[in-house]
Amino acid sequence: MLHDRVLVSVDAESGERRSSAGILIPATAQMGKRLAWARVVAVGQHVRTIVVGDRVLFDPEDRAEVEVRAEAYILLRERDIHAVASERLEDDQTGLYL
């Protein structure tokens, strides 16, 4: 990975989902602007706040898809990530930072 790039793998639950009433909503249903979660697979040498294994929140419309060894990934810039969910923070913190 080069510069400020982050390679992520999209979470499986980002496809079909269920409403609170139990109605199945297909992945193709159009909604307002909806952000997606993904797991970080690799980071470039200039990425400052994200490490491999973190979950990141990003806009699915601002992405570049790439396939590596028959596995689909998304390539993002660090500045395009809206939030990071991390398990490496101290006990008194929430683990989600913006």
The 8 nearest C-alpha neighbors of each residue, nearest first, counted from 0:
[[1, 43, 42, 4, 41, 2, 44, 5],
 [0, 2, 43, 4, 44, 3, 45, 42],
 [1, 3, 45, 43, 44, 4, 0, 46],
 [4, 2, 46, 45, 43, 77, 76, 1],
 [3, 5, 76, 43, 75, 2, 77, 42],
 [6, 4, 42, 75, 74, 76, 41, 77],
 [7, 5, 74, 41, 40, 73, 39, 42],
 [8, 6, 39, 40, 73, 38, 72, 37],
 [7, 9, 72, 38, 37, 73, 39, 10],
 [10, 8, 37, 38, 7, 11, 36, 72],
 [11, 9, 37, 12, 13, 36, 8, 38],
 [10, 12, 13, 9, 14, 37, 8, 15],
 [13, 11, 14, 10, 15, 16, 9, 36],
 [12, 14, 11, 10, 15, 35, 9, 36],
 [15, 13, 26, 12, 16, 11, 25, 27],
 [16, 14, 25, 26, 24, 13, 12, 23],
 [15, 17, 24, 23, 14, 25, 18, 12],
 [18, 16, 23, 22, 21, 24, 19, 15],
 [17, 19, 21, 22, 20, 23, 16, 24],
 [18, 20, 21, 17, 22, 23, 16, 24],
 [21, 19, 18, 22, 17, 23, 24, 16],
 [22, 20, 18, 17, 19, 23, 16, 24],
 [21, 23, 18, 17, 20, 24, 19, 16],
 [22, 24, 17, 16, 21, 25, 18, 15],
 [23, 25, 16, 17, 15, 22, 26, 28],
 [26, 24, 15, 27, 28, 23, 16, 14],
 [25, 27, 15, 14, 28, 24, 16, 13],
 [26, 28, 25, 29, 15, 14, 24, 30],
 [29, 27, 25, 26, 30, 24, 15, 14],
 [30, 28, 27, 31, 26, 32, 25, 33],
 [31, 29, 28, 32, 33, 27, 26, 24],
 [30, 32, 33, 29, 34, 28, 58, 60],
 [31, 33, 30, 34, 58, 29, 60, 59],
 [34, 32, 31, 35, 30, 58, 59, 57],
 [33, 35, 58, 57, 59, 56, 32, 36],
 [34, 36, 57, 56, 58, 59, 13, 33],
 [37, 35, 56, 55, 10, 54, 57, 9],
 [36, 38, 9, 10, 55, 8, 54, 7],
 [37, 39, 54, 8, 7, 53, 52, 40],
 [40, 38, 7, 51, 52, 53, 41, 6],
 [39, 41, 7, 51, 6, 38, 52, 8],
 [42, 40, 6, 51, 39, 5, 0, 43],
 [43, 41, 5, 0, 4, 6, 46, 44],
 [44, 42, 0, 1, 2, 4, 3, 45],
 [43, 45, 2, 46, 1, 42, 3, 0],
 [46, 44, 3, 2, 43, 47, 1, 4],
 [47, 45, 3, 43, 44, 48, 42, 49],
 [46, 48, 49, 45, 44, 50, 3, 77],
 [49, 47, 46, 50, 77, 83, 45, 53],
 [50, 48, 47, 46, 53, 51, 83, 42],
 [51, 49, 53, 52, 42, 48, 39, 41],
 [50, 52, 39, 40, 41, 53, 42, 49],
 [51, 53, 39, 38, 50, 40, 54, 85],
 [54, 52, 85, 39, 51, 38, 50, 84],
 [55, 53, 38, 84, 37, 83, 39, 36],
 [56, 54, 83, 37, 36, 82, 84, 53],
 [55, 57, 36, 82, 81, 35, 80, 83],
 [58, 56, 80, 34, 35, 81, 59, 55],
 [57, 59, 34, 60, 61, 35, 33, 56],
 [60, 58, 61, 62, 57, 35, 34, 33],
 [59, 61, 58, 62, 57, 34, 63, 32],
 [62, 60, 59, 58, 63, 79, 75, 57],
 [63, 61, 60, 59, 75, 73, 64, 74],
 [62, 64, 74, 73, 65, 75, 61, 72],
 [65, 63, 73, 72, 74, 62, 66, 71],
 [64, 66, 72, 71, 73, 67, 63, 74],
 [65, 67, 71, 70, 69, 72, 68, 64],
 [66, 68, 70, 69, 71, 65, 72, 64],
 [69, 67, 70, 66, 71, 65, 72, 8],
 [68, 70, 67, 66, 71, 65, 72, 64],
 [71, 69, 67, 66, 68, 72, 65, 8],
 [72, 70, 66, 65, 67, 69, 64, 73],
 [73, 71, 8, 65, 7, 64, 66, 70],
 [72, 74, 64, 7, 63, 6, 65, 62],
 [73, 75, 6, 63, 5, 64, 62, 7],
 [76, 74, 5, 4, 62, 6, 77, 73],
 [75, 77, 4, 79, 78, 3, 5, 74],
 [76, 78, 79, 3, 80, 4, 5, 75],
 [77, 79, 76, 80, 81, 3, 75, 4],
 [80, 78, 76, 77, 81, 75, 57, 58],
 [81, 79, 57, 78, 77, 82, 56, 55],
 [80, 82, 56, 57, 97, 79, 83, 55],
 [83, 81, 97, 56, 55, 96, 80, 84],
 [82, 84, 55, 96, 95, 54, 85, 56],
 [85, 83, 95, 54, 94, 53, 55, 96],
 [84, 86, 94, 53, 87, 83, 95, 54],
 [85, 87, 88, 94, 84, 53, 89, 95],
 [88, 86, 85, 89, 94, 53, 90, 84],
 [89, 87, 86, 94, 92, 90, 85, 93],
 [88, 90, 91, 92, 87, 94, 86, 93],
 [91, 89, 92, 88, 93, 94, 87, 86],
 [90, 92, 89, 93, 88, 94, 87, 95],
 [93, 91, 90, 94, 89, 88, 95, 96],
 [92, 94, 95, 91, 90, 96, 88, 89],
 [93, 95, 85, 84, 92, 86, 88, 96],
 [96, 94, 84, 93, 83, 85, 97, 82],
 [97, 95, 83, 82, 94, 84, 93, 85],
 [96, 82, 81, 83, 95, 84, 80, 56]]
